[in-house]
Amino acid sequence: MTILWTDGLIYLLVIFVTVICVFISQKPQFKRPLQKISSSKTGMVSLLILVFFVVIGLLDSIHFKSTENRTHEIISLLDYWAKPLRLQSEKTYSSPFSAYLYSKETITLENGKTEWGYPRLKYGGVHLNDPDNELSRDVLYKASIGFIRGATLVLLFTVLLWSFYHDRDKAIFKSAVSKTVWLTLFLLVSISYMLIYLSSYYHVLGTDKVGEDVFYQAVKSIRTGLVIGSLTTMIMLPLAIVFGIMAGFFRGWVDDVIQYVYTTLNSIPGVLLIAASILMVQVYMSNHAEDFNSLIVRSDMRLLFLCLILGVTSWTGLCRMLRAETLKLREMEYVQAAQALGVKQSTILIRHILPNVMHIVLISVVLDFSALVLAEAVLSYINIGVDPTTYSWGNMINGARLEMAREPVVWWSLMASFVFMFSLVLAANLFADTVRNAFDPRRAEQGA
């Protein structure tokens, strides 16, 4: 097993989030917000979609050296399972569910003659004898088989889960929220199984300029989006929490220094800072080529450094909000009473200030996640994001620029990246709204 830098951080992040979830579930003050989240159809459905993306990202974060063709290439568990999609590349563009290339070429017939037409694909639809007449019927037939198999898996899982619960606990599954979540899970698994089954016979979302499967690229890009959104958030959280609470609680020269730091940092154009930092990393890797002899190691280091830069430049907004909230909490009666009784300042910060600003932290974490996923797409579009060899929605959009100018238009790369990124960001934003409504104390007072 090979552990990359981002893999190790992802494992630590999973452990950290698990511990936090267990800790929050045991605290009585979080009982009402958690119940409100669990009773929200929108919140639970969006959380299920996020978990679905996270599972794919985790499968793509388990790396090992492959012995295929004796190359010892570093691949992930997802790459291993998606071996046909990874290795079965065509010559160039092909549209979704097509059996032919997208461009006309000179074709040599069996009798030795040549003609101008669309050549057959090497892998996509190769099982068809007459694609013009068989394609539509075959796609519908195989889509039905894949959907039925996926649906059967969900139904079997549901029956097993139902059999393990006692009669008094089965009422949970009869609620409107449970039915909505089950229906979403049913559609997710069934459609996913259908797409995987179809991918064994066709290029579901077509191929790109070098003949690589676009569906494979879009799925592989999930990990990049999750890494950018999660690791960057975890980097900026300690800075924002520590500096924000210190500035609001201690005030005086501490507040002045912290305000000077984040005001100065905000004055520097973020794009220029990121571009300069990425250039420094590229120069360092070029001067130490022996330490980065693998493309995946080089791209992983650049991805990690991009997370660090985004984390360093994005903590100022949350810091300002925490400073303002701490200034208000500092004047509350229970904090003043604790100071009058001689309670240590560190104890006041940990037991009175920090728990009462956590609702702001939780809301900001979920909101910043979706913003950072979109930021990666923008930065990769202007070539200062992740490495060009890294699978990401930004790189797919960047590559689709020239494809949109072709005649006929090659639209599927842009469409695939848009649909996947839109699904992840929409789910994150909907879940963020649910978290905000649940943890915002002002909404709780109003009975919202």
C-alpha positions in Angstrom: 0.0 0.0 0.0 1.3 3.5 -0.9 0.2 6.5 1.2 0.4 9.9 -0.5 0.4 13.1 1.5 -3.2 13.9 0.7 -4.2 10.3 1.5 -2.7 10.5 5.0 -4.4 13.8 5.6 -7.7 12.4 4.4 -7.4 9.5 6.8 -6.7 11.9 9.7 -9.6 14.0 8.6 -12.0 11.0 8.7 -10.8 10.1 12.2 -11.2 13.7 13.3 -14.7 14.1 11.9 -15.7 10.7 13.4 -14.5 11.9 16.9 -16.3 15.2 16.5 -19.5 13.5 15.5 -19.3 11.2 18.5 -18.5 14.1 20.8 -21.4 16.3 19.5 -23.9 13.4 19.8 -23.1 13.0 23.5 -23.6 16.7 24.3 -27.2 17.7 25.4 -26.9 21.2 23.9 -26.6 19.7 20.4 -29.5 17.3 20.8 -32.1 19.8 19.4 -30.1 20.9 16.4 -29.3 17.3 15.5 -32.9 16.3 15.8 -33.9 19.2 13.6 -31.4 18.1 10.9 -32.6 14.5 11.1 -36.2 15.6 10.6 -35.4 17.6 7.5 -36.0 15.9 4.2 -33.8 18.3 2.3 -31.0 18.0 4.9 -31.0 14.2 5.0 -31.2 13.7 1.2 -28.3 16.2 0.7 -26.3 14.5 3.4 -26.9 11.1 1.7 -25.6 12.5 -1.6 -22.6 14.0 0.1 -21.8 10.6 1.7 -22.1 9.0 -1.7 -19.5 11.4 -3.1 -17.3 10.9 0.0 -17.3 7.1 -0.4 -16.1 7.4 -4.0 -13.4 9.9 -2.9 -12.3 7.5 -0.1 -12.1 4.6 -2.6 -9.9 6.8 -4.8 -7.6 7.6 -1.8 -6.5 4.0 -1.2 -3.4 3.8 -3.3 -1.0 0.9 -4.0 1.6 -0.1 -6.6 0.1 -2.1 -9.5 2.1 -4.9 -11.1 0.2 -4.6 -14.4 2.6 -4.9 -17.3 5.4 -4.7 -14.7 5.2 -0.9 -14.6 4.7 -0.6 -10.8 2.3 2.3 -11.5 0.6 3.8 -8.4 -3.1 3.4 -8.7 -6.1 3.6 -6.4 -8.7 1.0 -5.4 -11.2 2.9 -7.6 -8.7 2.6 -10.6 -8.4 -1.1 -10.0 -12.2 -1.6 -10.1 -12.6 0.7 -13.1 -9.8 -1.0 -15.0 -11.8 -1.3 -18.3 -12.6 2.4 -18.3 -9.0 3.3 -17.4 -7.3 1.1 -20.1 -9.8 1.0 -22.9 -9.0 4.2 -24.7 -10.2 5.1 -28.2 -8.3 7.0 -30.9 -10.0 10.4 -30.3 -13.4 11.9 -29.7 -16.6 9.8 -29.6 -20.0 11.0 -28.5 -21.9 9.4 -25.6 -23.2 5.9 -26.3 -21.7 5.9 -29.8 -20.1 3.1 -31.7 -18.3 5.4 -34.1 -15.6 8.1 -33.9 -16.9 11.7 -33.9 -14.8 12.7 -37.0 -14.8 11.3 -40.5 -11.6 9.6 -41.6 -10.4 7.5 -44.6 -11.6 3.9 -43.9 -10.0 0.9 -45.5 -12.6 -1.7 -46.3 -12.2 -5.5 -46.2 -11.9 -5.6 -50.0 -9.0 -3.1 -49.9 -11.0 -0.1 -51.1 -11.2 3.1 -49.1 -14.0 5.4 -48.3 -14.7 8.6 -46.3 -16.7 7.9 -43.2 -16.9 7.4 -39.4 -14.6 4.5 -38.2 -15.9 2.0 -35.6 -14.7 2.4 -32.1 -12.2 -0.1 -30.7 -14.1 -0.8 -27.5 -17.4 1.2 -27.5 -20.2 -0.8 -29.0 -17.8 -3.3 -30.4 -20.3 -6.2 -29.7 -22.8 -4.8 -32.2 -22.9 -6.1 -35.7 -25.2 -3.3 -37.1 -24.9 -0.3 -34.8 -27.2 1.8 -36.9 -30.1 -0.5 -36.2 -29.2 -2.2 -32.9 -27.7 0.6 -30.9 -30.8 2.2 -29.3 -32.5 -1.1 -28.5 -29.3 -2.5 -27.0 -28.7 0.6 -24.8 -32.2 0.4 -23.5 -32.0 -3.3 -22.8 -28.7 -3.1 -21.0 -29.8 0.0 -19.1 -32.8 -1.9 -17.9 -30.7 -4.8 -16.8 -28.3 -2.6 -14.8 -31.1 -0.6 -13.2 -32.9 -3.9 -12.1 -29.7 -5.3 -10.7 -29.0 -2.1 -8.7 -32.6 -2.0 -7.5 -32.4 -5.7 -6.4 -29.3 -4.9 -4.3 -31.1 -2.0 -2.5 -34.2 -4.2 -1.9 -32.1 -7.0 -0.5 -30.2 -4.6 1.8 -33.5 -3.2 3.0 -35.0 -6.6 3.8 -31.8 -7.6 5.8 -31.9 -4.3 7.6 -35.6 -4.6 8.4 -35.1 -8.1 9.8 -32.5 -6.9 12.3 -34.8 -4.3 13.9 -37.4 -5.0 16.5 -41.0 -4.3 15.9 -41.0 -1.3 18.2 -38.0 0.3 16.3 -39.5 -0.2 12.8 -41.7 2.8 13.2 -38.6 4.9 12.3 -38.7 3.6 8.7 -42.3 4.6 8.3 -41.7 8.4 8.7 -41.8 10.7 5.7 -38.1 11.5 6.1 -37.1 7.8 6.1 -39.2 7.1 3.0 -37.6 10.1 1.1 -34.1 9.0 2.1 -34.8 5.4 1.1 -36.1 6.5 -2.3 -33.0 8.7 -2.8 -30.8 5.7 -1.9 -32.7 3.5 -4.2 -32.3 5.9 -7.2 -28.6 6.5 -6.4 -27.6 2.9 -6.2 -29.8 1.8 -9.1 -28.6 4.6 -11.5 -25.0 4.1 -10.4 -25.2 0.3 -11.1 -26.8 1.0 -14.4 -24.1 3.4 -15.5 -21.4 1.0 -14.3 -23.0 -1.8 -16.3 -23.4 0.3 -19.4 -19.7 1.4 -19.1 -18.7 -2.2 -19.8 -20.1 -1.9 -23.3 -20.2 1.8 -24.2 -18.5 5.1 -23.3 -21.5 6.5 -21.3 -20.3 10.1 -21.6 -18.1 9.8 -24.7 -14.4 10.2 -25.0 -12.0 13.2 -25.1 -9.4 14.3 -27.6 -7.0 11.5 -26.7 -9.8 8.9 -26.5 -10.0 8.7 -22.7 -13.4 7.9 -21.2 -15.1 11.1 -19.9 -17.2 9.3 -17.4 -14.0 7.9 -15.8 -12.5 11.4 -15.7 -15.6 12.9 -14.0 -15.7 10.2 -11.4 -11.9 10.5 -10.7 -12.4 14.3 -10.3 -14.6 13.7 -7.2 -11.6 13.1 -5.1 -9.9 16.3 -6.2 -13.0 18.4 -5.4 -13.4 16.7 -1.9 -9.7 17.2 -1.1 -9.8 20.9 -2.0 -13.0 21.5 -0.1 -12.2 19.5 3.0 -8.4 19.8 3.6 -8.4 23.5 2.9 -11.3 24.0 5.4 -9.3 22.0 8.0 -6.2 24.1 7.4 -8.1 27.5 7.8 -10.2 26.4 10.8 -7.4 26.5 13.5 -6.2 29.9 12.2 -9.6 31.4 12.1 -10.8 30.0 15.5 -7.6 30.8 17.5 -7.0 34.3 16.0 -10.7 35.3 16.0 -11.4 34.3 19.6 -8.1 35.9 20.8 -8.8 39.1 19.0 -12.3 39.4 20.5 -11.5 38.3 24.0 -8.1 39.9 24.8 -8.6 43.1 22.7 -5.9 45.7 23.1 -2.6 45.1 21.3 -3.5 41.5 20.6 -6.6 42.6 18.7 -4.6 45.3 16.8 -1.9 42.8 15.7 -4.4 40.2 14.5 -6.5 42.8 12.6 -3.3 44.1 11.0 -2.4 40.6 9.8 -5.7 39.7 8.2 -6.2 43.2 6.8 -2.8 43.0 5.1 -3.5 39.5 3.9 -6.8 40.6 2.4 -5.0 43.4 0.6 -2.9 41.0 -1.5 -4.8 39.7 -4.6 -5.4 36.0 -3.9 -5.0 34.9 -7.5 -1.5 36.5 -7.7 -0.5 34.9 -4.3 -1.7 31.5 -5.5 0.1 31.8 -8.8 3.4 32.8 -7.2 3.2 30.0 -4.7 2.4 27.4 -7.4 5.3 28.6 -9.4 7.6 28.2 -6.4 6.4 24.6 -6.0 7.1 23.9 -9.6 10.6 25.3 -9.4 11.3 23.3 -6.2 10.1 20.0 -7.8 12.2 20.7 -11.0 15.3 21.2 -8.8 14.6 18.1 -6.9 13.4 15.8 -9.6 14.8 12.7 -8.0 12.2 13.1 -5.1 9.3 13.4 -7.5 9.9 10.7 -10.1 6.3 9.8 -10.4 3.5 11.9 -12.0 1.0 11.0 -9.3 3.5 12.1 -6.6 4.2 15.4 -8.4 0.5 16.1 -8.9 -0.3 15.1 -5.3 2.3 17.5 -3.9 0.9 20.4 -6.0 -2.6 19.5 -4.8 -1.5 19.6 -1.2 0.3 22.9 -1.7 -2.8 24.4 -3.3 -4.8 23.4 -0.3 -2.2 25.0 2.0 -2.3 28.3 0.0 -6.1 28.4 -0.1 -6.3 27.6 3.6 -3.8 30.4 4.5 -5.7 33.0 2.3 -9.3 32.0 3.2 -9.3 32.1 7.0 -9.8 35.9 7.4 -13.6 36.0 6.8 -14.4 33.5 9.5 -11.9 35.1 11.8 -13.7 38.4 11.5 -17.1 36.8 12.3 -15.6 35.0 15.3 -14.0 38.2 16.6 -17.3 40.0 16.4 -19.2 37.2 18.2 -16.5 36.9 20.9 -16.7 40.7 21.5 -20.4 40.2 22.3 -19.9 37.1 24.4 -17.2 38.7 26.4 -19.7 41.1 27.9 -22.3 38.5 28.8 -23.1 38.0 32.5 -21.9 34.5 32.8 -18.5 35.4 31.4 -18.2 38.5 33.6 -19.1 36.3 36.6 -16.5 33.8 35.7 -13.8 36.5 35.5 -15.0 38.0 38.8 -14.7 34.6 40.5 -11.0 34.3 39.3 -11.6 31.6 36.7 -8.6 31.2 34.4 -8.8 32.9 31.1 -8.0 29.6 29.3 -10.9 27.9 31.0 -13.3 30.7 30.1 -12.2 30.5 26.4 -12.6 26.7 26.3 -15.8 26.3 28.4 -17.7 29.5 27.7 -16.5 31.2 24.5 -15.7 28.3 22.2 -18.9 26.3 22.6 -21.0 29.4 21.9 -19.3 30.2 18.6 -19.3 26.7 17.3 -22.6 27.3 15.4 -20.8 29.9 13.3 -17.9 27.5 12.7 -20.2 24.7 11.6 -22.1 26.9 9.3 -19.0 28.4 7.8 -17.4 25.0 7.3 -20.2 23.7 5.1 -20.6 27.0 3.2 -16.8 27.3 2.5 -16.7 23.7 1.3 -18.8 24.4 -1.7 -17.1 27.7 -2.4 -13.7 26.0 -2.4 -14.9 23.3 -4.9 -15.9 26.1 -7.2 -12.6 27.9 -6.6 -10.6 24.9 -7.8 -12.5 24.9 -11.1 -11.8 28.6 -11.6 -8.1 28.3 -10.7 -7.6 25.2 -12.9 -9.4 27.1 -15.7 -6.7 29.8 -15.6 -3.9 27.2 -15.3 -2.9 28.0 -11.7 -4.9 25.2 -10.0 -4.1 21.6 -9.7 -1.5 19.9 -11.9 -2.7 19.4 -15.6 -2.2 15.6 -15.1 -4.6 15.6 -12.2 -8.2 14.6 -12.8 -10.4 17.6 -11.8 -13.5 19.3 -13.0 -11.5 22.5 -13.5 -9.1 20.7 -15.9 -12.1 19.2 -17.7 -13.6 22.7 -18.2 -10.3 24.1 -19.2 -9.9 21.4 -21.8 -13.5 21.9 -23.1 -12.8 25.5 -24.1 -11.3 24.6 -27.5 -13.7 21.7 -27.9 -16.7 24.0 -27.8 -15.2 25.9 -30.8 -15.2 22.7 -33.0 -17.6 22.0 -35.7 -19.5 19.9 -34.7 -19.4 20.9 -31.1 -17.8 18.5 -28.6 -20.1 19.2 -25.6 -20.0 16.2 -23.4 -16.8 17.0 -21.4 -18.2 20.3 -20.3 -21.6 18.8 -19.6 -20.1 15.9 -17.5 -18.0 18.2 -15.3 -20.9 20.6 -14.9 -23.3 17.9 -13.8 -21.0 16.3 -11.3 -19.8 19.6 -9.8 -23.3 21.0 -9.7 -24.6 17.9 -7.9 -21.8 18.1 -5.2 -22.1 21.9 -4.7 -25.9 21.8 -4.6 -25.9 19.0 -2.0 -23.4 20.9 0.1 -25.3 24.2 -0.1 -28.6 22.5 0.8 -27.0 20.7 3.7 -25.5 24.1 4.8 -28.9 25.7 4.8 -30.2 22.9 7.0 -27.2 23.2 9.4 -27.6 26.9 9.6 -31.3 26.7 10.4 -30.6 24.0 13.1 -27.6 25.6 14.8 -28.4 29.3 14.5 -29.6 30.3 18.1 -31.7 33.2 16.8 -33.7 30.9 14.6 -34.2 28.6 17.6 -35.5 31.4 19.7 -38.0 32.3 16.9 -39.1 28.7 16.6 -37.8 28.4 13.1 
